Amino acid sequence: MHNIQTTRRHAQPRPPASSIWHHPQPKSAVPRPPYVTRKMESLSRISTLLESARELTLDAAQATRSSRSTRPLDRSQIKKLLDSRNERDVLDGLRRVLAMMYRSQKTLPFFSSVVKNVASPNIEIKKLVYIYLIHHAEQEPDLALLSINTIQKSLSDKDAQVRALALKTMSGIRVPVISQIVSLAIKKGVADMSPYVRRAAALAIPKCYRLDPGQEPQLVDYLSTLLGDKQYYVAGAAAISFMETCPDRIDLIHKNYRSLVKKIVDMDEWGQLATLRMMTYYARRCFPRRTRRVEQNEKTSQDTDLQTFYDGPGAESNGTEVVLDPDLQLLLNAIKPLLQSRNSAVTTAVARCYAELGTREYVRLAIGPLVALLRGASDIQQVALFNIVSVCLQWPADFVKYANHFLVRGTDSAAVWELKLEILTLIFPHSNSHIKSLILHELEHFSRGSANPALVRESVRAIGRCAQADSSMAPRCLRLLLGQIASLDGRLAAESLTVIRHLIQQDPEGHVGTVVRLAKNLDSATDPQARATIIWLVGEFSGLRGEDNIAADVLRILLKDFANESEAAKQQIVLLAAKVYLHHINRVREEQEKKGAESEGKSDELPGANPPGSPRDEDDQIAKLWDYVLLLVRYDTSYDLRDRARMYRALLSVPQLATLMLLAPKPAPQAPSPSETRKGFVLGSSALVLAGGGGIHGLKGYAPLPDWVKSGQEPDPRLRDTDVPVSGYGESSRGAIPASQRLDSMASKSSGISSSIKNGEAVGSKTLDDWLAEDDGEEEESEGDSEEEEEDEDEEEDSEDEDEDGDDEEEEGESEEESEEEGDENDRLMKI
């Protein structure tokens, strides 16, 4: 079929060429075919696209050439570009100037050449000029003021982006002279139809406040309007400005509380952070903390496994439950979706709200998202761990199921693995046997390593804290530590012995065998601090078992190599000798008192060695050891050691005083969590990370959360019921009322005459001239009434009071408030 049609088409006769050339028809008479028109439109469109592509190609080539060029232009060439009439050259010059500015090079000489381009219609040029102007306005305030008029004209531009950019620039020029102009620009921006401009106006409020704090009343009015804006995009920016300008004005939040709570999920991250912080302060000041008694049968099966029903802040362990205000519960439920935010700061802020405002059930919801932050970068992990530790100090049992997330990795930094070890020790007493065994194996593995001394030290200390927190696991922890005192690593042995000493002091009577085992390892202990710790423990137990104690034998062995001991070990040997000799004196005295024999004057005294009046035999071995210690110390090179020996000798001259000083029971040292100093700081704050900002950091500006408002002193909850949206700057109404409608309403209130709207014109029974004439008549009548009443009343009364009394007598059925409003409305009509 196709071949037949093709043959027929070619078989048609063609007109001769002469008929085409010699008999042309006029163009007006020949209609243009449709396909020719479409082809011309296509060619025009293609040419437009080609022109646009050419411009883009030139811009890209110039940008590439400028980025690759290594030869910078001199100042005259840059000024030539800025003064050019070609927009492409001006853009190139501005980019070069800004590049120099961000490289801290001098760009102030280009100020006049740059600022004169502020009136350019190209928005890209405007942006670059505004950036330069904000950066240098303080250095050249006079020249910056010359561009204010042009920027003000941009506030009325038809493009919302240009208006917002002009408002940002005007508020960013830090020249106090223009504070009034900035305030007027903000007022205009608040009433703008574009939410993008209203957001720019909200962000400009704190800048204007910093320029001139005297503008605060007007700025607060603008904020009151912007907080009730229907657009979440604007309300979030208003919350940011509110926290910077007037965070104590909680009266501005009452009517907008519920609308802000509903919008918080849709706000950007910065708006969410500011709103969450604002709501935290607001809740503390407006919602009292109430509790109710909970009976035992009201508790669920899940809560019976816990020690308390609620053991978080605001809940007590004696069977009480926190009762949340409905509006507070609305906030806590509305921010639940934010726990899945991609921003770690938002997640932490929600956790702060739950920890400071909610109950333990809400805190449990935030624990999982907080742990999920450990998947981020190392810096985010560190900040997240500080907040996790702060929460774990209050609710450690809820972190037990996440124990695997806190195991130390080889890639963790020092700050990260320190916090992980701390969390493991916090959840240790609340874990089951499997997790406890896992934690101890983890700590034992790192305590035996020698690559990182700091990790070894912290692991050993963590084992000690685990033993102190859970007494049932203390023997196992002690066995782990005792197995490490013979280590070749002196640091590990010293740190292990320090922790062992703390554990022994908690139960001295039950660890006598442990001290004997430690004394046997004195020969293998090479670290000075380790040897000093063992000698001190032997001295503490020198009074047990009387003469069967090993302290005297340990002292005798140590004195053989006294000269080669370290300074720390020598000090403990002298202290051990003083304790052994003091115990010997006390035992002899007790024996003599039982026998009733007097010991004074019978014992031979060595000058400077034996205290006067103490029992002494020439063949007494312990006395000879004490004399030998004093003799060794007398010829020692250490001044400190010789002074200690003289002090002990003088102290032993009074055995009762020496007993109180040397043999007094020492309290068992406690090893609290390293983050106890951070307890009480608000989650997500810099003070929490820097432990209060003291020392070298010196942070200022930390503000703790206010206390809960007392019951009965909170604001009226009905203030939050008036949730009236505001469409723009002005009255707090549901919409702007036209002037004609106001006139009609005034007329209907004053005379009761209604008017109807037909064909766009107001039709009524009275005209404006009639109203004016009626007002004149009323004034004359009021003057006449006042003259008549002046005769009956006192002469000291004012004429204004008499006019009001006359009006009240004429309008007996109306209230005083209606009469005053009617008078104000008549005054407005007169002015119109």
Secondary structure, DSSP 8 states (H G I E B T S, - for coil): -HHHHHHHHHHS----HHHHHHS---TTTS---HHHHHHHHHHHHHHHHHHHHHHHHHHHHHHHHHHH--S---HHHHHHHHT-S-HHHHHHHHHHHHHHHHTT---GGGHHHHHGGGG-S-HHHHHHHHHHHHHHTTT-HHHHHHTHHHHHHHTT-S-HHHHHHHHHHHHHS--GGGHHHHHHHHHHHHT-S-HHHHHHHHHHHHHHHHH-GGGHHHHHHHHHHHHTBS-HHHHHHHHHHHHHH-TT-GGGTGGGHHHHHHHTTTS-HHHHHHHHHHHHHHHHHHS--EEEE--GGGS-HHHHTSSSS--STT--TTTEEEE--HHHHHHHHHTGGGGG-S-HHHHHHHHHHHHHHS-HHHHHHHHHHHHHGGGS-HHHHHHHHHHHHHHHTT-GGGGGGGGGGGS--TT--HHHHHHHHHHHHHHGGGS-HHHHHHHHHHHHHHHT--S-HHHHHHHHHHHHHHHHH-GGGHHHHHHHHHTTTT-S-HHHHHHHHHHHHHHHHHSGGGGHHHHHHHHHTTTT--SHHHHHHHHHHHHHTTTTTGGG-SHHHHHHHHHTTGGGS-HHHHHHHHHHHHHHHHHHHHHHHHHHHHHT---TTTS---TTTS-TTS---TT-HHHHHHHHHHHHHHT-S-HHHHHHHHHHHHHHTSHHHHHHHHSS---------GGGGGTTS-TT-HHHHTGGGTTTT-------------TT-S--GGGGG----B-SSSSSSSS---HHHHHHHHHHHHH----EEETTEEE-SS-HHHHHHHHHHHHHHHHHHHHHHHTTS-TTS-HHHHHHHHHHHH-TTS-HHHHHHHHHHHHHHHH-
